[in-house]
Amino acid sequence: MIKNIIFDFGDIFIDLEKATSLNLILEKYPDFKLSKEIIQLNNQYEMGLLSTDAFIAAYQKFLPKENKTGLKNIWNSIILHIPEHRMEFIETLANENKFRLFLLSNTNDLHIEQVIKNITPANYERLKNCFEKFYLSHEINLRKPNKDIFEFVLEQNKLIAQETLFIDDTAENIETAKKIGLHTWHLIPGKEDIASLFKKDFPFS
């Protein structure tokens, strides 16, 4: 029986427009490619291993026409809003107190700054208050789909994998979670919504 639920954040609660940043770059820099170096840079920043200033300075090598503000705007353009029905869903679930609730997100300092601007500081606190723990990759220096981030959450909170449901929109994150024994829901944004969780066939009781 499921006693614990671990939620992703992007495209689970907050809507994202994931292609926007790359599209904005390609408009000005049509030869730009997501090289191994850039992917590694993104991952390091997501794990909090680079400061925002170091991250921006590194990106200016690839996008030399952009100043700091322009780069931040491009980077943050994927962040949209949290629909109210999702906020109400997680608040109701938290108030019912039937499950231990956790958030586990690959994110970075600039994106969280933009999230807070978009949804307001009050709503950000409103969301955080729904979870027992609110894990952001850049704060814990770990990221999905690596196995160690899942083990960290399970061990820190004394969770049993077979009693825990993990919800994410990224297939490789789901695959790692399955391998360590978690129940999983690979939610498809635009086709499914987190508010329909209890219409799914999971062993909640």
C-alpha positions in Angstrom: 0.0 0.0 0.0 1.3 3.5 -0.9 2.0 5.6 2.1 4.4 8.2 0.6 4.2 10.3 -2.6 7.2 12.0 -4.2 6.3 14.6 -6.8 8.4 16.3 -9.5 7.7 20.0 -10.0 8.1 21.1 -13.6 5.1 20.1 -15.8 3.6 18.4 -12.7 2.6 21.5 -10.8 4.1 24.4 -12.7 3.7 24.6 -16.5 6.8 24.8 -18.6 7.5 25.7 -22.2 10.6 23.6 -22.5 11.5 24.5 -26.1 11.4 28.2 -25.6 15.0 28.9 -24.4 16.5 26.9 -27.2 14.2 28.5 -29.8 15.2 32.0 -28.6 18.9 31.1 -28.9 18.5 29.6 -32.4 16.8 32.8 -33.6 20.0 34.7 -33.0 22.5 31.8 -33.2 21.3 29.3 -35.8 24.5 27.2 -35.5 24.1 26.7 -31.8 24.1 23.1 -30.7 23.6 21.5 -27.3 27.1 20.1 -27.1 28.4 17.8 -24.3 30.1 20.8 -22.8 26.9 22.8 -22.6 24.9 19.8 -21.2 27.6 19.3 -18.6 27.5 23.1 -17.8 23.7 22.9 -17.4 23.9 19.8 -15.2 26.6 21.4 -12.9 24.5 24.5 -12.4 21.4 22.3 -11.7 23.4 20.5 -9.0 24.5 23.8 -7.4 28.1 23.2 -8.4 28.4 26.5 -10.1 27.3 30.0 -8.9 24.9 31.9 -11.1 27.6 34.4 -12.0 30.0 31.6 -13.1 27.2 29.9 -15.1 26.2 33.1 -16.9 29.9 33.9 -17.7 30.4 30.4 -19.1 27.3 30.8 -21.3 28.6 34.1 -22.7 31.3 32.2 -24.5 28.6 30.4 -26.5 26.2 33.4 -26.9 28.6 36.4 -27.1 26.0 39.0 -28.1 24.1 38.6 -24.9 24.6 40.5 -21.7 23.8 39.1 -18.2 20.1 40.3 -18.3 19.5 38.9 -21.8 21.0 35.5 -20.8 18.8 35.3 -17.7 15.7 36.2 -19.7 16.5 33.4 -22.2 17.2 30.9 -19.5 14.1 31.7 -17.5 11.7 31.9 -20.5 10.6 28.3 -20.0 9.0 29.1 -16.6 5.2 29.7 -16.8 2.6 29.4 -14.0 0.9 27.0 -11.6 -2.8 26.6 -12.5 -5.0 27.2 -9.4 -6.6 23.7 -9.6 -3.2 22.1 -9.1 -2.5 24.3 -6.1 -5.9 23.4 -4.6 -5.3 19.7 -5.3 -2.0 19.5 -3.4 -3.4 21.7 -0.5 -6.4 19.3 -0.1 -4.1 16.3 -0.2 -1.8 17.8 2.4 -4.7 18.8 4.7 -6.1 15.2 4.5 -2.8 14.0 6.0 -3.2 10.5 4.5 0.2 10.4 2.8 3.7 11.7 3.5 4.3 14.2 0.6 7.7 15.2 -0.9 8.8 17.3 -3.8 11.9 16.3 -5.7 12.9 18.6 -8.6 15.9 19.1 -10.9 16.1 22.9 -10.9 18.5 25.8 -10.4 18.7 29.1 -8.6 17.7 31.2 -11.6 14.7 29.1 -12.4 13.4 29.1 -8.8 13.9 32.9 -8.7 11.7 33.1 -11.8 9.1 30.7 -10.3 8.8 32.9 -7.3 8.3 36.0 -9.5 5.7 34.3 -11.7 3.6 32.8 -9.0 4.3 35.3 -6.2 6.3 34.7 -3.0 3.1 34.0 -1.1 2.0 31.2 -3.5 5.5 29.7 -3.4 5.3 29.4 0.4 1.8 28.1 0.0 3.1 25.4 -2.2 6.1 24.5 -0.1 4.0 24.2 3.0 2.1 21.3 1.4 5.2 19.1 1.5 7.1 17.5 4.4 10.4 18.1 2.5 10.9 20.3 -0.6 14.1 19.0 -2.3 15.7 21.1 -5.1 18.7 19.6 -6.9 20.8 22.8 -6.6 20.4 22.8 -2.9 21.2 19.1 -2.3 23.9 18.8 -5.0 22.2 15.8 -6.5 20.1 15.4 -9.6 17.7 12.9 -11.4 18.0 10.4 -13.0 21.0 9.5 -10.9 20.2 6.7 -8.4 21.8 8.5 -5.5 19.2 11.3 -5.3 16.4 8.7 -4.9 18.4 6.8 -2.2 19.1 10.1 -0.5 15.3 10.9 -0.2 14.4 7.4 0.9 17.2 7.2 3.5 16.7 10.8 4.9 13.0 10.1 5.5 13.1 6.4 6.3 10.8 5.6 3.4 10.3 2.1 2.1 10.5 2.1 -1.7 7.6 -0.4 -2.1 5.4 2.0 -0.1 6.3 5.1 -2.2 4.9 6.5 -5.4 7.1 8.7 -7.6 5.5 11.0 -10.2 7.6 12.6 -13.0 7.2 13.7 -16.6 10.7 12.4 -17.7 11.1 8.8 -18.8 14.7 8.3 -17.6 13.8 9.6 -14.1 10.9 7.1 -14.0 13.2 4.2 -15.1 15.7 4.8 -12.3 12.8 5.0 -9.8 11.4 1.7 -11.0 14.8 0.0 -10.7 15.0 0.8 -7.0 11.4 -0.5 -6.4 9.2 2.7 -6.3 5.8 2.7 -7.8 5.8 5.2 -10.7 3.6 7.4 -12.8 5.1 8.8 -16.0 2.8 11.7 -16.4 2.4 13.0 -19.9 2.0 16.9 -19.9 -0.9 18.1 -22.0 -2.6 14.7 -21.9 -2.7 14.0 -18.1 -2.9 16.2 -15.0 -1.7 15.6 -11.5 -5.2 16.5 -10.2 -6.4 13.1 -11.6 -4.0 11.1 -9.5 -6.7 9.2 -7.6 -8.3 8.1 -10.8 -5.2 6.1 -11.5 -4.9 2.4 -10.5 -2.4 2.6 -7.7 -2.6 0.7 -4.4 -3.6 3.6 -2.2 -5.6 1.5 0.2 
